[in-house]
């Protein structure tokens, strides 16, 4: 039964003739839309800026090893752990280990947020450049947009 159905589908397709590509297009009035992919530069910039602010605030406020003030340049919690450790308290080494793990985790978050901020700034610039390049490539000689029928001729 399945084989007969397959053969029928092939015969029906052969009767219809070769397949043609059809591009979706805007209504003749333009419809107010300029393309399929819409990237709002302000949105990318705003998210990138918020990621930058988050990175800056987290970096300034978090108490991690290597980010404090004083001679050792370590955070206050690490300094307390070292003092407890030096005084023979069992809690000292545990606190130092906790701060080391915390520091590693915070640095990972800082790197991720910095990556987001940098990537969005890069994407914003890249999309603007791509839009300009694509516009130039599909413009007619007089600078007007190429018609869909002109573009379709490249796909036959």
ABEGO torsion letter per residue (X at the ends): XAAAAAAAAAAAAAAAEBBBBBBBBBBAAGGGBAEABBBBAAAAAAAAAAAAAAAAAAAAABBBBGABBEAAGBBAAAAAAAAAAAAGBAAAAAAAAAAAAAAAAAAAAAAAAAAAAAAAAAAAAAAAAAAAAAAAAABBAAGBBBBAAAAAAAAX
